[in-house]
């Protein structure tokens, strides 16, 4: 979904003080969470949104959107995690509370960010939106606003106060992931589709094609990065893919368009499976089981189906169910964002401040959300890895599922090692995949 619309909000005039220009390889000073009695040590804190008994945050999501995305569930995941922490007495003698929950309707993020900064008196802000046009505004406050996002947004890059559920993204990097997947499944002919209306989708499709040029595990027999947004008829593309013998199609399109594609593939009886960019939605897969059979999905956190299930996922399930919230991909992402916020508070200590939690989290070289994520090194991974390749993360990993009979089935993993990892695209030849777990010991 990011690839569909990110470029629309990728240019912004005005003060760029929130942008950081990298000058070093990162701060390697160790930082640890406070623990024990210090977690309930209530000391006076002079910061907006903080009282003696509460810490207030604002949430901005695209609950209303033309893509039919479930962005509103991000707030439910945050609340579920806050419920969990508050059940233990909160942190530093204070309960965590969402005091503003705004809907930017996808196209009005900058306006809602400005309104929130002016009116909500929040200590931190959480964002889940396709068009993150308010990114600069969140860094231009004094001190900068601690911001935690579901990261699908190029606007995040360069902002030291913005922390994503992933590090800064690279929309046009060559990678080994898809060539390695094609090889593992025995695909020798592949196709690539992207939108022509946004630069990010075009870049995604082009970089996917170029990845197979550099790592030729399969031949790209069909390429089209000029389809239209919300294109209802993909019959000519599917016919061409079928005639060319494509077995696997990789797309830089949204979920609705992926379903249009799946239905046309089924209609033409083409033996082609998709790699879905964002399809980790049990209801969506159940409702469209027949046309999505055999498709692959790579959630950006360890999915529930990987066994043994991580303790953090069991906590998610418990508190989402207990709160009566909806369980979707964005719910878990909200949980991860809230966990990262509390982690920052624990790193900063009882005398926390907005600047303090930003500075503390920016010394963390290994944030994994208790094993749910590939490690993020916040000393360097705020920066665009295409522009600053020296700030790439250490790992390039996927946690892969396959759709079978309307359900998600784990593939490409080993027991207790849910991530399959390959090279980062700088190696001359395809690396041998390794299997990893990033869960804490014990």
PyMOL commands that set and color helices and strands:
alter all, ss='L'
color gray80, all
select helices_A, chain A and resi 2-9+36-40+73-86+109-119+135-139+154-156+177-185+199-214+235-244+255-267+282-287+289-292+311-323+329-348+354-361+389-391
alter helices_A, ss='H'
color red, helices_A
select strands_A, chain A and resi 54-61+95-103+124-128+146-149+162-164+189-195+219-227+248-252+273-276+296-299+397-404+407-410+419-421+434-436
alter strands_A, ss='S'
color yellow, strands_A
deselect
rebuild
show_as cartoon
